[in-house]
Amino acid sequence: MDSRLHDHLTFLIEVDQLKTVLRQSPLAAADRRENDAEHSWHLALMVMVLAEYADEPIDVGHTMKLVVVHDLVEIYAGDTPIYDTAMGESQQEREEAAADRLFGILPGDTGRQLRELWDEFEARATPEARFAKAMDRLQPLLLNWMAKGGTWRTPGVTADDVRGRKAVIGEGSTTLFEAAMHLIDEGERRGWARS
């Protein structure tokens, strides 16, 4: 087998592990937590469906690439729950090391291309990356809403904490940010998030 093809196939087998990385977010359709692969698929679909609400014009295909690649590093770094401040302190270091290791499996040009997508998502310096990050924060909000609070009920987390963590949605879409704040406000009124 050609060594380039071998490296591509090795990478694709390796990233199958994404299906085993559990997130904190509950599923809306089943009584279990979602995994990172399900999360990434959902984000890609959200980009397709919600792109018209982006504050700036975006390349939908490029934005979909960003959301598909953004959590691959969690295969080695693990998921960092949004309200776990202790784990959050080491997140960047863990994920950088994971990106080096994972994208290093690929041939140089392909590895660089995927690493650039991951770096772009993390930097949020492009309209596509800002919208991708907005989807990354909106998606678990929707799941938590359907679960009548879900991770909003984490000990010590308040509705203001949720609002603060979701503020990044406003960097990609004013309309979706306003909708998110409406859902959080309603969740607080219903007792799904602490005041």
N, C-alpha and C positions, 0 to 999 in steps of 0.2 A: 504494500500500500504506500502511496505517496506520503511523505512525512508531513507535508502541509495539511493534507486531508486528515491524516492521523491526529494531528494536533487539534484541528477543528472538531472532530468527532469526540476526542478526549474531553474537550471543554464542554461540549453539549451533554455528555454523560455526567460530568461533574456538576453542572448546574441543575441537573435533575433533583439534586439535594434541596433545592429551594422549596420543593413541595413538602419537605419535612420540617421547615422552620415555622414554628407556630408564633402567631402574633397574639396580642391581648384582645383584639377586637372580636366580638361575637359575630357569628353569621346571622343574617336576617332569616335565612331559609332553613336553618338546622340548629340543633342544640349543641354547638361546638364552636371552638375558636377557628378563625380562618388561618390559612397558611400564607406564606409570602408569595407563592406562585398565584394563588387565587387573588390576592391583593393586587399584584401587578397586572393580571388580566383585567380585573375590574377597573383599574386606573386607565388602561388603554381604551377600554370601551367608553369610560367617562370622557376622555379627551375627545373621542369621535363625536359623542352626543352633545357635549357641553361647550365645544370650541367657540360657538357663536357668542358666548358670554365672556370671552377673554377681553380684557381692556385694551390690548394691543393685538394687531394681526399676528397670527401664529401659523407656522408650518405644521399642520396636524400630523403628518407622517413623522417628522422629526421629533415632535413632542411625544408621540407614541413610543419612539425609540428610547427617549429619556426615561419614561415610566417603566418600560420593560427592563431596562438595565439597572435602575437606581437601587434596588434592594438585593442584587446578586451577591454583593459583598457579605450579606448577612449569613450566607452559607458558612463562612468561617468566623465572622464577627458576632453572630447572633443578633436577634432583634433587640433593640433598646426601647423598652416601653416609654411612651411619651411623658409619663408622670414619674418616672424613676430617675430622680436627679443624680443619685450616686452613680448609677450606670451611665448616665448621660455625660459625666465628666470624662470618661475614657472612650466615648463613642468615636470621636474623630480619629484618634490614634489607632483604635482597633480596626476601624473601617479602612483607613489608609493602608495598613499592613495587609488586610484582606484583599483590597483592590490590587495591590502589587502582586500578591500570590496568585489570585484568580486570573487576572487578565494576562499574567505572565505565562499561562498555559498555552495561550494562542500564539500563532506566528506573529512576528513583530508588528506588521501593518494592521492586522485585525485586532490585536491586543491594544495597540495605541488608539484605534478608532473607538473601541468600546470604553477604554479608560477615559478618553476625551468626553464621551457622552456622560459617564459617571461624574467626572469633574465638573462638567457644565451644569448638571442637575444640582450638585452640591453648592456651586457658586451662585446660582440664581441670578446671573448677570444678563441673561437673554430673555426676551418675552416668552419663548418656549419653556425655558427652565422655570420661570416664575409661575407659569400656568401649570406646569407639571407638579411643582411643589404644592400649589393650591389644591390640585386634585388629590395629592397624597395626604393632605390634611382634611379635605372634605369627605373623602370616602369613609374613614373610620367614624367620622361624626354621624354620617347617615346610618351606619351599622349600629352605633351606640343609641341613636334615636329610636331605631326599630326595636332595640333590646331594652327600651325604657330606662336608659342610663348607661348600661354596660360599664365601661371603664370609668365613666364619670363618677361611679360609686366607689372608686378606689379610696381607701382611708386617707383622710387629709386633703383630698382634692375638692375644690369648690367650683362653683359655676364661673367665678372670675378666673380661676386657673384654666378652665376649659377655654374661655374666651381668649385668654392670653396666648395659649398654644395654637389657637385657630386663627389668630390675627394675620398670619402669613397668607391666608386665602385672599385677603385684600390686595396683596401684591400682584395677583394674577387676574382677579375679577372682583370688581366692586359689587356687581349684582349677586354673585355667589357668596361673597362675604356677608352681605346683608341677609341673604337667605339663611346662612349658617348662624348668624347672630339671632335671628328669629327663632330657629330651632332650639338653640341653647336657652334663650329666654323662656320659651315655652316649656322646655325640660325642667328648668328651675321652678317655674310655676307649678308644675305637676309633681315636684318633689324628686325628680330623677337626678338632679344635681344639687348639691348643698349650696345655700346662700352664703 
